[in-house]
């Protein structure tokens, strides 16, 4: 995937350029596997990543109240590393100190300077989004939206700015949208509250109560259809 992407923007600095070059060694499947590795303990994974077997043995023999859990977790991490070492490298990079520091910086990209073919930068990204949404709709893949989580941890100031309202407009690039409450324990939210926030914002965006309720019912139907079943 990444091997077919070329960057000619002169604003890309040396470090980012090297990072993009490094990413070219990975396939989309490596990125998917690395995303799945989020379930493992990143701290325990560091010694395993660097192959510090002595430290690993020390960890496993340490007098710790959750010894059985730690031993199982370490074995799981080693198995994942051996299954896909490229994905494990991506997972490790994501949790590295340098990446964490970079993630705290606000980065702005001037899309007006990017003019591939006949599209401006903004038009290109919009067209790419439409293509991806069409592909997802063709495959009947739903988008799970978590408004409160996004507002709390992203650059949105409030719910009115959330991207879900662009998705809910009726056009050819409307995805199948479901609502989720993400982590209720962290964000002090539940699914009813999420629906209430969306309903109230729809009213604020000049939808009638019937129009807003129809949208809410449509999303609720999607939730029932695409629910995860054990």
Secondary structure, DSSP 8 states (H G I E B T S, - for coil): -GGG-----TTS-HHHHHHHHHHTT--HHHHHHHHHGGGS-HHHHHHHHHT-HHHHHHHHHS--TTHHHHHHHHHHHHHHHHH-HHHHHHHHHHTSHHHHHHHTS-----GGG---TT--HHHHHHHHHHHHHHHHHHTT-EEEE-HHHHHHHSS-SSGGG-THHHHTS-STT--EEEE----HHHH---HHHHHHHHHHHHHHTT--HHHHHHHHHHHHHHHHHS----
